[in-house]
């Protein structure tokens, strides 16, 4: 047990350091879909999650806002979202469905024209929803029904047509 805990700590330390210091040593590379950033100007291949724009893991939190990110101007363009052409800076969070049901995700309160896309975290090429300009505003909203407790989602916020603002807000509410 102690050896497994030590290996887990070393693995997490290696992942944390590799984002700023180059690739992780071969024996410390993740076995899952998480990898290090290929370069700030590259768009990620489908099915991979890179450290550059992965802001963090929200766990099972819900709220309005559940997260605010103030540094989108320094993010890269990792994701190509299906409802916008994908030419803008983007950020992403991992979120775990807290209980089976319907949830709404929105960017209300962000200070720029947003695009919102949600993918399965375990298969990032699988797009569950994409929205640009919900209603008459410049913010985005996606409602997903039948989400199963414990499923992890990748939630991506991008600016429309290369736009970005000072902060992006993510709201998640249970319907």
Buried (B, 14 or more C-beta within 10 A) or exposed (E): EEEEEEEEEEBEEBBEEBBEEEEBEEEBBBEEBBBBBBEBEEBBEEEBBBBBBBBEEBEEBBEEBBBEBEEBEEBBBBBBBEBBBBBBBBBBBBBBBBEEBEBBBBBBBBEBBBBBBBBBBBEBEEBBBBBBBBEEEBBBBBBBEEBEEEBEBBBBBBBBEEBBBEBBBBBBBEE
